[in-house]
């Protein structure tokens, strides 16, 4: 009768040895091989004797090379490595110096030379392109000159459109506008908006400054049409004939039917924290983040600075400060006094299209400063924890790169810095 063995316990005897002994021997063998590989062939066994006069190698040997005594790189390898280190030095130096220069004025007060496209926001947008025919081809022999007075429109504002056809040599090409209709662009499935017919004319009235010059113009005022409550892109499609051919073009504007805030009270100026600021009062109807931009000219009419306000405003009266940073005034040396002009602003709306509701724009001069000198105007660079933190980090990278190059080739001078300042 077979004997019973308790379940779950390994049995003893010959059957146990036959089962586990080979596995144990295999494990020992693997461990021995691993130990020998780790120790290296040079230490697998102690040498019986040391050859007289032959020094023992220091450290284990790998493929004929003694550890701790690496092979010397070739001249080409050293030159390639040095060039890599030089490029890294130049990159970290450029990053540091660019940030140092770019952050010496705050984001809300920048030289107009850095923002030339924003110097004249109310200047008409003009284009000259080959005529687009009704079959969606272009005719290079007829050029279409187009103009629109603005792209963004607040409630109660108007926009003027014009078009004229000319040959490549400038000769006027007869043009007739056959149809012009404005409508709001809607998303798929949305209910269509009202269509508003526009009358283009070349009679010297309205938006057309000169009669009979071949330029046809029209004006769109959404608040006076069926588009008064539409918020978004209004597209005007114009069909015409020029040189006996049919063509079409479109004008797009982005319209805000509701004013989130209006200007309230006269502007004023203050000198505070070492800078000159123009202060505007706004009555906020819809609280949120407002972005307001003004242009600053010097006494000679030169566009000097772009001042921007970007803060969250609560409901009711709020001051909006457009500052000209003190150091910018010292560095730029504008002819004083300064003049604030062409102010526009909007309520920023996130995750929507359009992404803004426009305030009424203030066109032309808004306020001429009384400040006639730089008394009380600081020439210190912009500070702040964020700037110092970035400069410290960029400075560390810059110094580490220069130290690495100096250690690799101490006989050669380091490349000059873009900003001429010591590594931080």
ChimeraX attribute file (.defattr): number of C-alpha atoms within 10 A of each C-alpha:
attribute: neighborCount
match mode: 1-to-1
recipient: residues
	/A:1	3
	/A:2	4
	/A:3	4
	/A:4	6
	/A:5	9
	/A:6	7
	/A:7	7
	/A:8	6
	/A:9	7
	/A:10	8
	/A:11	12
	/A:12	8
	/A:13	7
	/A:14	8
	/A:15	9
	/A:16	11
	/A:17	12
	/A:18	10
	/A:19	10
	/A:20	10
	/A:21	11
	/A:22	11
	/A:23	11
	/A:24	11
	/A:25	11
	/A:26	11
	/A:27	11
	/A:28	12
	/A:29	12
	/A:30	11
	/A:31	12
	/A:32	12
	/A:33	11
	/A:34	12
	/A:35	12
	/A:36	15
	/A:37	12
	/A:38	11
	/A:39	13
	/A:40	14
	/A:41	12
	/A:42	14
	/A:43	14
	/A:44	12
	/A:45	10
	/A:46	7
	/A:47	9
	/A:48	6
	/A:49	6
	/A:50	9
	/A:51	9
	/A:52	6
	/A:53	6
	/A:54	7
	/A:55	8
	/A:56	8
	/A:57	11
	/A:58	10
	/A:59	13
	/A:60	15
	/A:61	15
	/A:62	11
	/A:63	5
	/A:64	7
	/A:65	13
	/A:66	14
	/A:67	12
	/A:68	10
	/A:69	9
	/A:70	8
	/A:71	8
	/A:72	8
	/A:73	10
	/A:74	9
	/A:75	9
	/A:76	9
	/A:77	11
	/A:78	14
	/A:79	12
	/A:80	12
	/A:81	14
	/A:82	17
	/A:83	13
	/A:84	13
	/A:85	20
	/A:86	18
	/A:87	13
	/A:88	19
	/A:89	24
	/A:90	20
	/A:91	15
	/A:92	21
	/A:93	27
	/A:94	17
	/A:95	16
	/A:96	27
	/A:97	21
	/A:98	13
	/A:99	15
	/A:100	18
	/A:101	11
	/A:102	12
	/A:103	16
	/A:104	17
	/A:105	20
	/A:106	19
	/A:107	15
	/A:108	18
	/A:109	20
	/A:110	22
	/A:111	20
	/A:112	19
	/A:113	13
	/A:114	10
	/A:115	11
	/A:116	12
	/A:117	9
	/A:118	15
	/A:119	20
	/A:120	13
	/A:121	17
	/A:122	16
	/A:123	11
	/A:124	16
	/A:125	13
	/A:126	13
	/A:127	12
	/A:128	14
	/A:129	14
	/A:130	18
	/A:131	24
	/A:132	19
	/A:133	18
	/A:134	15
	/A:135	9
	/A:136	10
	/A:137	11
	/A:138	15
	/A:139	15
	/A:140	13
	/A:141	12
	/A:142	23
	/A:143	24
	/A:144	22
	/A:145	17
	/A:146	22
	/A:147	18
	/A:148	21
	/A:149	19
	/A:150	19
	/A:151	16
	/A:152	17
	/A:153	23
	/A:154	23
	/A:155	20
	/A:156	16
	/A:157	18
	/A:158	16
	/A:159	18
	/A:160	17
	/A:161	23
	/A:162	21
	/A:163	24
	/A:164	22
	/A:165	27
	/A:166	22
	/A:167	15
	/A:168	12
	/A:169	9
	/A:170	10
	/A:171	10
	/A:172	17
	/A:173	17
	/A:174	14
	/A:175	21
	/A:176	20
	/A:177	19
	/A:178	14
	/A:179	14
	/A:180	20
	/A:181	16
	/A:182	22
	/A:183	21
	/A:184	22
	/A:185	17
	/A:186	14
	/A:187	8
	/A:188	7
	/A:189	6
	/A:190	8
	/A:191	8
	/A:192	12
	/A:193	16
	/A:194	15
	/A:195	16
	/A:196	16
	/A:197	16
	/A:198	18
	/A:199	14
	/A:200	23
	/A:201	20
	/A:202	22
	/A:203	17
	/A:204	15
	/A:205	12
	/A:206	13
	/A:207	20
	/A:208	21
	/A:209	14
	/A:210	13
	/A:211	13
	/A:212	12
	/A:213	13
	/A:214	19
	/A:215	25
	/A:216	26
	/A:217	26
	/A:218	20
	/A:219	18
	/A:220	19
	/A:221	15
	/A:222	25
	/A:223	18
	/A:224	11
	/A:225	13
	/A:226	13
	/A:227	20
	/A:228	17
	/A:229	15
	/A:230	21
	/A:231	20
	/A:232	21
	/A:233	20
	/A:234	20
	/A:235	17
	/A:236	23
	/A:237	17
	/A:238	20
	/A:239	18
	/A:240	19
	/A:241	18
	/A:242	20
	/A:243	15
	/A:244	11
	/A:245	14
	/A:246	18
	/A:247	22
	/A:248	19
	/A:249	17
	/A:250	13
	/A:251	16
	/A:252	18
	/A:253	18
	/A:254	20
	/A:255	29
	/A:256	27
	/A:257	20
	/A:258	17
	/A:259	18
	/A:260	22
	/A:261	24
	/A:262	17
	/A:263	17
	/A:264	14
	/A:265	11
	/A:266	10
	/A:267	18
	/A:268	16
	/A:269	18
	/A:270	15
	/A:271	16
	/A:272	14
	/A:273	12
	/A:274	17
	/A:275	19
	/A:276	24
	/A:277	22
	/A:278	24
	/A:279	18
	/A:280	20
	/A:281	17
	/A:282	20
	/A:283	18
	/A:284	22
	/A:285	15
	/A:286	17
	/A:287	14
	/A:288	16
	/A:289	17
	/A:290	24
	/A:291	19
	/A:292	22
	/A:293	21
	/A:294	26
	/A:295	25
	/A:296	29
	/A:297	23
	/A:298	19
	/A:299	16
	/A:300	11
	/A:301	12
	/A:302	13
	/A:303	21
	/A:304	25
	/A:305	30
	/A:306	26
	/A:307	26
	/A:308	24
	/A:309	19
	/A:310	19
	/A:311	12
	/A:312	12
	/A:313	20
	/A:314	14
	/A:315	14
	/A:316	12
	/A:317	17
	/A:318	17
	/A:319	14
	/A:320	21
	/A:321	24
	/A:322	26
	/A:323	26
	/A:324	28
	/A:325	30
	/A:326	26
	/A:327	19
	/A:328	24
	/A:329	21
	/A:330	14
	/A:331	10
	/A:332	12
	/A:333	12
	/A:334	19
	/A:335	16
	/A:336	18
	/A:337	15
	/A:338	25
	/A:339	21
	/A:340	23
	/A:341	21
	/A:342	18
	/A:343	24
	/A:344	19
	/A:345	23
	/A:346	23
	/A:347	24
	/A:348	18
	/A:349	14
	/A:350	10
	/A:351	7
	/A:352	8
	/A:353	10
	/A:354	15
	/A:355	13
	/A:356	22
	/A:357	26
	/A:358	27
	/A:359	26
	/A:360	19
	/A:361	19
	/A:362	14
	/A:363	12
	/A:364	13
	/A:365	14
	/A:366	20
	/A:367	18
	/A:368	20
	/A:369	19
	/A:370	13
	/A:371	14
	/A:372	10
	/A:373	10
	/A:374	16
	/A:375	9
	/A:376	13
	/A:377	20
	/A:378	18
	/A:379	16
	/A:380	14
	/A:381	16
	/A:382	15
	/A:383	12
	/A:384	9
	/A:385	8
	/A:386	9
	/A:387	15
	/A:388	13
	/A:389	11
	/A:390	14
	/A:391	19
	/A:392	15
	/A:393	12
	/A:394	21
	/A:395	20
	/A:396	16
	/A:397	21
	/A:398	24
	/A:399	17
	/A:400	16
	/A:401	21
	/A:402	22
	/A:403	16
	/A:404	16
	/A:405	23
	/A:406	17
	/A:407	9
	/A:408	14
	/A:409	13
	/A:410	11
	/A:411	8
	/A:412	9
	/A:413	9
	/A:414	15
	/A:415	13
	/A:416	11
	/A:417	16
	/A:418	13
	/A:419	13
	/A:420	9
	/A:421	11
	/A:422	9
	/A:423	18
	/A:424	14
